[in-house]
Amino acid sequence: MDGLHDLFAQTIKRALPRLTDADDDINNIVDNLVNTVGINTLELTVHVREEDFTNIVLPVEARILKAAFAVLNVTGRDRQDDDNGGADRVNRDLNAEANANAGDAQGRRPRRRNHNFVIDWRDIYNIDDKIKTRLQRGKKIRKKQRKSLVSRIVTQVRNRVPHATRQTFVDVMEDMKAKYEGSFKHELANGAVGKTSITASMQSKFDNDRRPPPRTKTETEAPNIKAAYGCRKWRVSRLPDGETPDTQEEKRMELVRIFTTERPRAWNWENINNLIDDTYATQRMEINRQAELIEKDKKARAKAKRLGKEYESVVNGDDPAYTTASLRDRWPFLFTANGMKHHFDFLTSNHMDAQIANFVEEKLDDMLEFLMEKKGARTKK
C-alpha cells in the first residue's frame, strides 16, 4: 500500500506543482482517495471523480487531478516498475493532460479568481428534503427548488463578495457543475451564459437587489389619467440630491452631444444610462406636460360649459407642451431601443429582461403544452 500511496503522491505533485512534500493537502488527498473513496488499487483510478478533491483543492485543480489519475491507470505501471523511460512518458502524459485542463496545450496557467467564495451547500440542502437527493442522482432540480437555489446563492455571494460581477457567478456555476455535473450539465454550454440559465438568473437577482429602493409615494404618485396607467414613476416631485435645473440642462446637452458627435458603436451605455437616470425627473416633466395639459383642458372646458361661459383652450397657449419632434431633438436617446427600454424600466419598475426570463422559466412549458393540446384537438377534427 505504501507503494501505491507514493505513486498517488507523485501523481498529485506532478499535476499540481504548487503542492510540496511539506504540504498536508497531498496526504489529505491520498488518504481521502484510499480510505474514504476506496481507490486502493491502480485499476480503480479510472473511477476517480472531481468530487473526490473539491473539498481540498480548487474546482479547476480537481479537474486537473481527475485527468491525471485517468491516465495513471494506463501508464502508472511503468512508474511502479522503476522504468525511467516509462516514468518520463507518464510525466509527459500527466503534464499534457493537466495543461489541457488548466489552460490549453501550451500550458497556460488557469485564470486566477479575484474572490475566495465557497458555496455553503448545507444552506442549499435546507431548501427542502428532496433537493440533495436529486442533485446526488444527477437530476435536474424543479422550478421551486431552482428559485430558492438562486435566492440562497445570491444571498451567500452578497454577504461575502459585495461587489460581485458576471464572472463571479460564472465561477460559482463552475463550482456547482464540478460538484453536481449531472444536474447542471446544460449550464455554461460552450462557455456561454444563456439568457434563461441559472447563472443569468443569479446575476439578474443580484443586480436587481442592489437597485435603490423605490421613491416615496409623493415622488412616485401618478395622476388618475389614462396615459399614466401602469406607471410607477409617472412624475417625480423633486430633483435628485445635488441636482439643479442648471445641472439637469448640462447633462441633457451632454446626452445630445454624445448622440450627435459619437459613432453608435462607441457609445458608452453605462455612462449614458447614468445620465438618463440623473435627468429622469426633467424628462418626465417635459414628456408629461402634453398629457397633463390635455387633462387640465378637459376639466376646465367641462367647468366652463357647466357655468355657461366661453372657454379658450390652453393646450396650444403661451406655454405649449413639447411635441414629439421637439422631444426627439432634446432627448434623442429616448428614441433608441436601449434608451427607450431603460426609461421604460424606470417608469414602470418592470424590468423586461427579468420578466421575459421569469416567463420562460415558469410559464413557457405550460404554454407549449397547451398549444400542443389545441393543435392535437384540431387535427382530430
C-alpha positions as CSV (number, residue, x, y, z in Angstrom):
1,M,0.0,0.0,0.0
2,D,3.0,2.3,0.7
3,G,4.0,2.0,-3.0
4,L,0.5,3.0,-4.1
5,H,0.5,5.9,-1.6
6,D,3.8,7.1,-3.0
7,L,2.6,6.7,-6.6
8,F,-0.5,8.8,-5.8
9,A,1.5,11.4,-4.1
10,Q,3.9,11.7,-7.0
11,T,1.0,12.0,-9.4
12,I,-0.5,14.8,-7.4
13,K,2.8,16.7,-7.2
14,R,3.3,16.5,-10.9
15,A,-0.2,17.6,-11.7
16,L,-0.2,20.4,-9.1
17,P,3.3,21.8,-8.8
18,R,2.2,24.3,-6.1
19,L,1.9,21.4,-3.7
20,T,5.1,20.2,-2.0
21,D,6.1,17.4,0.3
22,A,5.6,19.7,3.3
23,D,2.0,20.4,2.2
24,D,-0.6,18.4,4.2
25,D,-3.0,18.6,1.3
26,I,-1.1,15.9,-0.6
27,N,-1.5,13.4,2.3
28,N,-5.1,14.5,2.8
29,I,-5.9,13.9,-0.9
30,V,-4.3,10.5,-0.8
31,D,-5.9,9.4,2.5
32,N,-9.3,10.5,1.2
33,L,-8.9,8.6,-2.1
34,V,-7.6,5.4,-0.4
35,N,-9.6,5.3,2.9
36,T,-12.8,7.2,2.1
37,V,-13.4,6.8,-1.6
38,G,-11.9,3.3,-1.7
39,I,-9.4,3.7,-4.6
40,N,-7.0,1.2,-3.2
41,T,-5.7,-0.4,-6.4
42,L,-4.3,1.0,-9.6
43,E,-7.2,-0.3,-11.7
44,L,-9.7,1.7,-9.6
45,T,-8.2,5.0,-10.6
46,V,-10.5,5.2,-13.6
47,H,-13.3,5.8,-11.2
48,V,-11.8,8.9,-9.6
49,R,-14.2,11.9,-9.8
50,E,-13.8,15.6,-9.4
51,E,-15.9,15.5,-6.3
52,D,-13.2,13.4,-4.5
53,F,-11.0,16.5,-4.5
54,T,-13.3,19.6,-4.3
55,N,-13.2,19.9,-0.5
56,I,-9.4,20.1,-0.5
57,V,-8.4,22.0,-3.7
58,L,-10.0,24.5,-6.1
59,P,-12.5,23.1,-8.6
60,V,-10.2,23.7,-11.6
61,E,-7.5,21.8,-9.8
62,A,-9.9,19.0,-9.1
63,R,-10.4,18.6,-12.8
64,I,-6.6,18.5,-13.4
65,L,-6.3,15.8,-10.8
66,K,-9.1,13.7,-12.3
67,A,-7.4,13.9,-15.7
68,A,-4.0,12.9,-14.1
69,F,-5.5,9.8,-12.4
70,A,-7.3,8.8,-15.5
71,V,-4.0,8.4,-17.4
72,L,-2.4,6.9,-14.4
73,N,-4.5,3.7,-14.8
74,V,-2.9,3.1,-18.2
75,T,0.7,4.3,-17.7
76,G,1.2,4.1,-13.9
77,R,2.6,0.6,-14.0
78,D,5.7,1.9,-15.8
79,R,6.4,4.0,-12.8
80,Q,5.8,1.1,-10.4
81,D,8.4,-0.9,-12.3
82,D,11.0,1.8,-11.8
83,D,11.5,2.2,-15.6
84,N,12.8,5.7,-16.1
85,G,11.7,5.8,-19.7
86,G,8.2,4.8,-18.6
87,A,8.2,7.4,-15.8
88,D,9.2,10.1,-18.2
89,R,6.4,9.1,-20.5
90,V,3.9,9.2,-17.6
91,N,5.2,12.6,-16.7
92,R,4.6,13.9,-20.2
93,D,1.1,12.4,-20.3
94,L,0.3,13.9,-17.0
95,N,1.7,17.3,-17.8
96,A,-0.1,17.4,-21.2
97,E,-3.4,16.4,-19.7
98,A,-3.1,18.9,-16.8
99,N,-2.2,21.7,-19.2
100,A,-5.1,20.9,-21.4
101,N,-7.5,21.2,-18.5
102,A,-5.8,24.2,-16.8
103,G,-5.4,26.4,-19.8
104,D,-4.5,24.9,-23.2
105,A,-2.0,22.7,-25.0
106,Q,0.6,25.5,-24.5
107,G,0.4,25.1,-20.7
108,R,-1.2,28.4,-19.8
109,R,-2.0,28.8,-16.1
110,P,-5.7,28.7,-15.1
111,R,-7.3,32.1,-14.6
112,R,-6.9,33.4,-11.1
113,R,-10.1,34.3,-9.3
114,N,-10.5,37.6,-7.6
115,H,-12.5,36.2,-4.8
116,N,-12.4,33.2,-2.4
117,F,-16.2,32.5,-2.3
118,V,-17.1,28.9,-1.5
119,I,-20.7,27.7,-1.7
120,D,-22.4,26.7,1.6
121,W,-24.0,23.5,0.5
122,R,-25.6,22.9,3.9
123,D,-27.7,26.0,3.3
124,I,-28.7,24.7,-0.2
125,Y,-29.7,21.3,1.2
126,N,-32.1,23.1,3.6
127,I,-34.3,24.2,0.7
128,D,-36.3,21.0,1.1
129,D,-35.8,17.4,1.9
130,K,-35.5,16.2,-1.7
131,I,-33.1,18.6,-3.4
132,K,-29.9,16.9,-2.1
133,T,-31.1,13.5,-3.4
134,R,-31.9,15.0,-6.8
135,L,-28.5,16.6,-7.0
136,Q,-26.7,13.4,-6.0
137,R,-28.6,11.4,-8.6
138,G,-27.8,14.0,-11.3
139,K,-31.4,15.0,-11.9
140,K,-32.5,18.5,-12.9
141,I,-33.9,20.4,-10.0
142,R,-37.5,21.6,-10.0
143,K,-38.7,25.1,-10.6
144,K,-39.4,26.0,-7.0
145,Q,-36.1,24.5,-6.0
146,R,-34.3,26.4,-8.7
147,K,-35.9,29.7,-7.5
148,S,-34.8,29.0,-3.9
149,L,-31.4,27.9,-5.0
150,V,-30.8,31.2,-6.9
151,S,-32.0,33.3,-3.9
152,R,-29.8,31.5,-1.4
153,I,-26.7,31.5,-3.6
154,V,-27.2,35.3,-4.3
155,T,-27.5,35.9,-0.6
156,Q,-24.3,34.0,0.1
157,V,-22.5,35.9,-2.6
158,R,-23.7,39.2,-1.4
159,N,-22.5,38.6,2.1
160,R,-19.0,37.6,1.0
161,V,-18.4,39.3,-2.3
162,P,-20.4,42.5,-2.2
163,H,-19.1,43.8,-5.5
164,A,-19.6,40.5,-7.4
165,T,-19.5,40.7,-11.2
166,R,-20.8,38.5,-14.0
167,Q,-17.6,36.5,-13.8
168,T,-18.2,35.8,-10.1
169,F,-21.4,33.9,-10.9
170,V,-19.7,32.1,-13.8
171,D,-17.1,30.9,-11.2
172,V,-19.9,29.9,-8.8
173,M,-21.6,27.9,-11.6
174,E,-18.3,26.2,-12.4
175,D,-18.1,25.1,-8.8
176,M,-21.7,23.8,-8.9
177,K,-21.1,21.9,-12.1
178,A,-17.9,20.4,-10.6
179,K,-19.9,19.0,-7.7
180,Y,-23.1,18.0,-9.4
181,E,-22.4,17.9,-13.1
182,G,-25.5,15.9,-14.0
183,S,-27.9,18.4,-12.5
184,F,-26.2,21.4,-14.1
185,K,-24.8,20.0,-17.3
186,H,-26.7,22.5,-19.5
187,E,-25.2,25.5,-17.7
188,L,-22.3,27.3,-19.4
189,A,-22.6,25.2,-22.5
190,N,-19.6,26.0,-24.7
191,G,-18.6,28.6,-22.1
192,A,-21.7,30.8,-22.8
193,V,-24.1,32.2,-20.3
194,G,-27.7,31.6,-21.6
195,K,-30.3,34.2,-21.0
196,T,-32.6,31.7,-19.2
197,S,-29.8,29.9,-17.3
198,I,-29.3,29.7,-13.6
199,T,-26.2,31.7,-14.0
200,A,-28.0,34.6,-15.6
201,S,-30.8,34.4,-13.0
202,M,-28.3,34.7,-10.2
203,Q,-26.6,37.7,-11.8
204,S,-30.0,39.3,-12.6
205,K,-31.3,38.9,-9.0
206,F,-28.0,40.2,-7.6
207,D,-28.2,43.3,-9.7
208,N,-31.9,43.9,-9.1
209,D,-31.4,43.6,-5.3
210,R,-28.8,46.3,-5.4
211,R,-31.0,48.8,-7.1
212,P,-32.0,51.8,-4.9
213,P,-35.3,51.5,-3.0
214,P,-38.5,52.9,-4.6
215,R,-39.2,56.6,-4.1
216,T,-41.8,57.8,-1.6
217,K,-45.5,57.9,-2.5
218,T,-45.3,61.7,-3.1
219,E,-42.4,61.2,-5.5
220,T,-43.9,58.4,-7.5
221,E,-47.6,59.2,-7.4
222,A,-49.3,59.0,-10.8
223,P,-52.3,61.1,-11.7
224,N,-55.6,59.4,-12.4
225,I,-55.4,59.7,-16.2
226,K,-55.3,57.0,-18.8
227,A,-51.8,58.0,-20.0
228,A,-50.4,57.2,-16.6
229,Y,-52.0,53.7,-16.2
230,G,-49.4,51.1,-15.2
231,C,-46.7,53.7,-14.4
232,R,-45.0,53.7,-11.0
233,K,-42.9,56.8,-11.6
234,W,-45.0,58.9,-13.9
235,R,-43.8,62.1,-12.2
236,V,-41.0,62.9,-9.7
237,S,-41.8,65.8,-7.4
238,R,-38.2,66.8,-6.8
239,L,-34.8,66.6,-8.5
240,P,-32.2,64.1,-7.1
241,D,-29.9,65.4,-4.3
242,G,-27.3,67.8,-5.6
243,E,-29.2,68.5,-8.8
244,T,-30.5,71.8,-10.0
245,P,-32.2,72.9,-13.3
246,D,-28.8,74.1,-14.5
247,T,-27.1,70.7,-13.9
248,Q,-30.0,69.0,-15.5
249,E,-29.6,71.1,-18.6
250,E,-25.9,70.4,-18.7
251,K,-26.5,66.7,-18.6
252,R,-29.2,66.9,-21.2
253,M,-26.8,68.8,-23.5
254,E,-24.1,66.1,-22.8
255,L,-26.5,63.5,-24.0
256,V,-27.3,65.5,-27.2
257,R,-23.5,65.9,-27.8
258,I,-22.8,62.2,-27.4
259,F,-25.7,61.3,-29.8
260,T,-24.7,63.8,-32.5
261,T,-20.9,63.6,-32.4
262,E,-20.0,60.0,-31.5
263,R,-20.5,56.8,-33.5
264,P,-23.2,54.5,-32.1
265,R,-20.6,51.7,-31.7
266,A,-18.6,54.0,-29.5
267,W,-21.4,54.9,-27.2
268,N,-20.7,54.1,-23.5
269,W,-24.1,52.9,-22.4
270,E,-23.1,52.7,-18.8
271,N,-22.4,56.5,-18.8
272,I,-25.5,57.2,-21.0
273,N,-27.8,55.3,-18.7
274,N,-26.4,57.1,-15.7
275,L,-27.2,60.5,-17.4
276,I,-30.7,59.3,-18.3
277,D,-31.3,58.3,-14.7
278,D,-30.0,61.6,-13.4
279,T,-32.3,63.6,-15.7
280,Y,-35.3,61.3,-15.3
281,A,-37.3,64.0,-13.4
282,T,-36.8,66.6,-16.1
283,Q,-37.6,64.1,-18.9
284,R,-40.9,63.2,-17.2
285,M,-41.8,66.8,-16.7
286,E,-41.4,67.6,-20.4
287,I,-43.0,64.3,-21.6
288,N,-46.0,64.6,-19.2
289,R,-46.8,68.2,-20.0
290,Q,-48.9,67.4,-23.0
291,A,-51.0,64.7,-21.3
292,E,-51.4,66.9,-18.2
293,L,-52.4,70.0,-20.2
294,I,-55.0,67.9,-22.1
295,E,-56.4,66.6,-18.9
296,K,-56.5,70.1,-17.4
297,D,-58.1,71.4,-20.5
298,K,-60.9,68.8,-20.4
299,K,-61.7,69.7,-16.8
300,A,-61.7,73.5,-17.4
301,R,-63.9,73.0,-20.5
302,A,-66.4,71.0,-18.6
303,K,-66.5,73.6,-15.8
304,A,-67.0,76.4,-18.3
305,K,-69.8,74.6,-20.0
306,R,-71.4,73.9,-16.7
307,L,-71.3,77.6,-15.8
308,G,-72.4,78.7,-19.3
309,K,-69.1,80.5,-20.0
310,E,-66.9,80.6,-23.1
311,Y,-63.6,78.7,-22.9
312,E,-60.3,79.1,-24.8
313,S,-58.1,76.0,-24.9
314,V,-54.7,76.2,-23.0
315,V,-53.2,73.3,-24.8
316,N,-51.6,75.4,-27.5
317,G,-51.4,78.6,-25.5
318,D,-48.5,80.8,-24.5
319,D,-46.6,77.9,-22.9
320,P,-47.4,74.9,-25.1
321,A,-46.2,71.4,-24.5
322,Y,-43.3,69.9,-26.3
323,T,-44.2,68.0,-29.5
324,T,-42.8,64.5,-30.2
325,A,-40.4,66.0,-32.7
326,S,-39.1,68.5,-30.2
327,L,-38.7,65.8,-27.5
328,R,-36.7,63.7,-30.0
329,D,-34.4,66.7,-30.5
330,R,-34.0,67.3,-26.8
331,W,-33.7,63.7,-25.6
332,P,-32.5,61.7,-28.7
333,F,-31.5,58.6,-26.7
334,L,-35.1,58.1,-25.5
335,F,-35.9,57.3,-29.1
336,T,-33.3,54.5,-29.4
337,A,-34.1,50.9,-28.4
338,N,-31.7,50.8,-25.4
339,G,-32.7,54.3,-24.2
340,M,-36.4,53.6,-24.5
341,K,-36.1,50.3,-22.7
342,H,-34.1,51.9,-19.9
343,H,-36.6,54.7,-19.5
344,F,-39.5,52.2,-19.6
345,D,-37.9,50.1,-16.8
346,F,-37.6,53.2,-14.6
347,L,-41.1,54.4,-15.4
348,T,-42.9,51.1,-14.7
349,S,-40.4,49.4,-12.3
350,N,-41.0,46.4,-14.5
351,H,-37.7,45.1,-15.9
352,M,-38.4,43.5,-19.2
353,D,-35.4,41.1,-19.2
354,A,-36.3,39.7,-15.9
355,Q,-40.0,39.4,-16.8
356,I,-39.2,37.5,-20.0
357,A,-36.7,35.3,-18.2
358,N,-39.3,34.6,-15.5
359,F,-42.0,33.8,-18.1
360,V,-39.7,31.4,-19.9
361,E,-38.8,29.7,-16.6
362,E,-42.3,29.5,-15.1
363,K,-44.9,29.6,-17.9
364,L,-43.3,28.6,-21.2
365,D,-43.6,24.8,-20.7
366,D,-47.3,25.1,-19.7
367,M,-48.0,27.4,-22.7
368,L,-46.3,25.0,-25.2
369,E,-48.2,22.1,-23.7
370,F,-51.5,24.0,-24.0
371,L,-50.7,24.9,-27.6
372,M,-49.8,21.3,-28.5
373,E,-53.1,20.0,-27.0
374,K,-55.0,22.6,-29.0
375,K,-53.1,21.5,-32.2
376,G,-53.9,17.9,-31.5
377,A,-57.6,18.6,-30.9
378,R,-57.8,20.5,-34.3
379,T,-56.1,17.6,-36.1
380,K,-58.6,15.1,-34.8
381,K,-61.5,17.1,-36.1
